[in-house]
Amino acid sequence: MLAPSNRGSAAMAEPEFLIVECIYSGMTQLDFTGPHTVFSRIPGARTIVASEPGGPIESDGGLVFAGTRRMAEIARCDLLFVPGGYAATETANDEVFLREFRRLAASARYLTSVCSGSLVLGAAGLLKGKRAACHWAWRHLLPLFGAIPDPARVVRDGAIITGGGVTAGIDFALVVAAEIGGDALAQSLQLAIEYAPAPPFDAGRPETAPPGVLAAVQARMAPQLAERTAAAERAAARLERA
């Protein structure tokens, strides 16, 4: 994991640090809600939950997030964030979403994602030559966008901060909080949400999961692999033409 910077305290001296969280139908809700829990508690920061159409957005688990702002209505941001999910590769081919995402990215100090949200960053042309994290099952798709896959749980490459799969979103958000407001702030947020993970099984990564468990999960994901690969390839081809 990267060493958090303390230079972010200067950012918090400004009147408001604007965080825009861009969500989409079919995202994985924990990719979004884990970071949002941390971001929304950063003093001096304001979070805006946005989507391309605005209004209610349904996650892949059926939870509906109401009242999202239209991305087109937001002028700028200091930090731009996108979560992952099975629909990430569909979003990577959504030209309207990408247009608004690139516009917001042009104003942002930090470009961030969790899980397969890094594929959206890549499709927007923001990861060329950059190291990035992604969920282990889809990390191999990052080079399609000129990115360098990194297996770390949180990866920092300049202004780009990315998190690995799903639960890495909390680690990621605490790293971002330290960058914005310093280590002590991030530690206080970690304590406030009692983030002290102690998983009952050491099966959270393919390197540590029992072989049979890994094989079963890979088999469940196999039907999506060809479809997601094809969608990522279409997005990469569109980026190349652009």
C-alpha positions in Angstrom: 0.0 0.0 0.0 1.2 3.5 -0.7 2.5 5.8 2.0 -0.1 8.5 2.5 1.0 12.1 2.0 0.6 14.8 4.6 0.7 17.6 2.0 -3.1 17.3 1.7 -3.7 19.5 4.8 -3.2 22.5 2.4 -6.2 21.3 0.4 -8.4 21.3 3.4 -7.6 25.0 4.1 -9.6 25.9 1.1 -13.3 26.7 1.5 -14.6 23.4 0.1 -13.1 20.2 -1.3 -15.6 18.9 -3.8 -15.9 15.1 -4.3 -18.1 13.8 -7.2 -19.0 10.2 -7.1 -20.2 9.0 -10.5 -22.4 5.9 -10.3 -24.3 4.0 -12.9 -26.9 1.2 -13.2 -25.5 -2.2 -12.3 -22.6 -1.0 -10.2 -21.6 -2.9 -7.1 -23.0 -1.0 -4.2 -20.1 -1.7 -1.8 -17.6 -0.3 -4.3 -19.6 2.9 -3.8 -20.9 2.9 -0.3 -17.5 1.9 1.3 -15.7 4.9 0.0 -18.8 7.1 0.4 -18.9 6.3 4.1 -15.3 7.7 4.5 -15.6 10.6 2.0 -18.8 11.9 3.5 -17.1 12.3 6.9 -14.1 14.3 5.7 -14.3 17.8 7.3 -14.5 20.6 4.8 -15.3 18.2 1.9 -18.7 18.0 0.1 -19.7 14.8 -1.7 -22.1 14.8 -4.6 -23.5 11.5 -5.8 -24.0 11.8 -9.6 -25.1 9.8 -12.5 -25.4 10.4 -16.2 -29.2 10.5 -16.3 -29.7 11.7 -12.7 -32.4 10.3 -10.5 -32.6 6.8 -9.1 -29.8 4.3 -9.9 -30.1 0.6 -9.1 -27.1 -1.4 -8.1 -26.3 -4.9 -9.1 -27.7 -6.2 -5.8 -31.0 -4.4 -6.2 -30.4 -1.5 -3.9 -31.6 1.8 -5.4 -29.9 5.1 -4.8 -32.3 7.9 -5.2 -31.8 11.6 -6.1 -28.5 11.4 -7.9 -27.5 14.6 -9.7 -27.0 14.7 -13.4 -23.3 14.8 -14.2 -24.0 17.4 -16.9 -25.2 19.8 -14.1 -22.0 19.7 -12.2 -19.4 22.2 -13.2 -16.2 20.9 -11.6 -14.7 18.8 -8.9 -11.5 18.3 -6.9 -11.8 14.5 -6.8 -13.6 12.3 -9.3 -14.6 8.8 -8.3 -16.1 5.8 -10.1 -17.0 2.4 -8.6 -16.9 -0.9 -10.4 -19.4 -3.7 -11.0 -20.4 -6.1 -13.7 -21.8 -3.2 -15.6 -18.5 -1.3 -15.6 -17.6 -2.6 -19.1 -21.0 -1.4 -20.4 -20.4 2.0 -18.9 -16.9 2.0 -20.5 -18.9 1.9 -23.8 -21.4 4.6 -22.8 -20.2 7.6 -24.9 -22.5 10.1 -23.1 -21.3 9.0 -19.6 -17.6 9.1 -20.8 -18.0 12.6 -22.3 -19.3 14.0 -19.0 -16.7 12.0 -17.1 -13.8 13.3 -19.1 -15.2 16.9 -18.7 -15.2 16.5 -14.9 -11.8 14.8 -15.0 -10.3 17.8 -16.6 -11.0 19.9 -13.5 -10.1 17.3 -10.9 -6.9 17.1 -8.8 -7.5 13.4 -8.2 -8.9 10.7 -10.5 -10.0 7.6 -8.5 -11.8 4.3 -8.8 -12.4 1.1 -7.0 -12.6 -2.5 -8.4 -13.4 -2.6 -12.1 -14.1 1.2 -12.0 -10.5 1.5 -13.3 -11.7 0.1 -16.6 -14.0 3.1 -16.8 -11.0 5.4 -16.1 -9.1 3.5 -18.8 -11.9 3.8 -21.3 -12.0 7.6 -20.7 -8.3 7.7 -21.7 -7.0 8.5 -18.3 -4.7 5.6 -17.5 -2.3 5.5 -20.4 1.1 4.6 -19.0 -0.3 4.6 -15.5 -0.2 1.9 -12.8 -3.7 0.9 -11.6 -5.5 -1.6 -9.4 -8.6 -3.6 -10.3 -10.5 -6.7 -9.1 -8.2 -9.7 -9.6 -10.6 -11.3 -12.1 -10.6 -8.4 -14.5 -7.1 -6.9 -13.9 -5.8 -8.4 -17.1 -8.0 -6.1 -19.1 -6.3 -2.9 -18.0 -3.5 -3.1 -20.7 -6.2 -2.8 -23.4 -6.3 0.9 -22.3 -2.5 1.3 -22.0 -2.5 0.9 -18.2 -0.1 -1.1 -16.1 -1.9 -3.7 -13.9 -0.8 -3.6 -10.2 -2.0 -6.3 -7.8 -1.7 -3.9 -4.7 -4.8 -3.2 -2.7 -4.4 0.5 -3.2 -2.3 2.0 -6.0 -1.1 5.6 -6.4 0.4 6.9 -9.7 0.6 10.6 -9.6 -2.9 12.1 -9.4 -4.5 8.7 -10.0 -5.5 6.6 -6.9 -7.2 3.2 -7.5 -8.4 0.5 -5.3 -8.6 -3.3 -5.8 -11.8 -5.4 -5.6 -14.9 -4.3 -3.6 -13.8 -4.3 0.0 -10.5 -2.5 -0.9 -12.7 0.5 -1.3 -12.4 1.3 2.4 -8.6 1.0 2.4 -8.6 3.2 -0.7 -10.8 5.8 0.8 -8.7 6.1 3.9 -5.6 6.6 1.8 -7.5 9.3 -0.1 -8.5 10.9 3.2 -4.9 10.9 4.4 -3.9 12.6 1.1 -6.5 15.3 1.5 -6.4 15.9 5.2 -3.4 14.1 6.7 -2.7 10.9 8.5 -4.3 11.9 11.8 -7.6 12.6 10.0 -7.6 9.3 8.2 -6.8 7.5 11.4 -9.7 9.2 13.2 -12.1 8.2 10.4 -10.8 4.7 10.6 -11.5 4.6 14.3 -14.9 6.2 14.0 -16.1 3.5 11.6 -14.3 0.8 13.6 -12.4 -0.4 10.6 -10.4 -3.2 12.1 -10.8 -6.1 9.6 -10.3 -9.6 10.9 -11.8 -11.9 8.3 -12.7 -15.4 9.4 -11.0 -17.0 6.4 -7.8 -16.2 4.6 -9.5 -16.6 1.3 -9.9 -13.0 0.1 -7.2 -13.2 -2.7 -6.6 -15.8 -5.3 -3.1 -16.4 -3.9 -4.5 -17.4 -0.5 -7.8 -19.0 -1.3 -8.0 -22.8 -1.2 -7.6 -24.2 -4.8 -11.1 -25.7 -4.8 -12.6 -22.4 -3.8 -10.7 -20.4 -6.4 -11.7 -22.9 -9.1 -15.4 -22.6 -8.1 -15.3 -18.8 -8.1 -13.5 -18.7 -11.5 -16.1 -21.1 -12.9 -19.0 -18.9 -11.7 -17.3 -15.9 -13.3 -16.4 -17.7 -16.6 -19.7 -16.8 -18.3 -19.0 -13.1 -17.8 -15.4 -13.3 -18.9 -15.9 -13.5 -22.6 -18.6 -10.9 -22.6 -16.7 -8.4 -20.4 -13.5 -9.0 -22.5 -15.4 -8.2 -25.7 -16.9 -5.1 -24.1 -13.5 -3.9 -22.9 -12.0 -4.5 -26.3 -14.8 -2.4 -27.9 -14.1 0.4 -25.5 -10.4 0.2 -26.1 -11.0 0.3 -29.9 -13.2 3.3 -29.6 -10.6 5.1 -27.5 -7.9 4.3 -30.1 -10.1 5.8 -32.8 -10.6 8.9 -30.8 
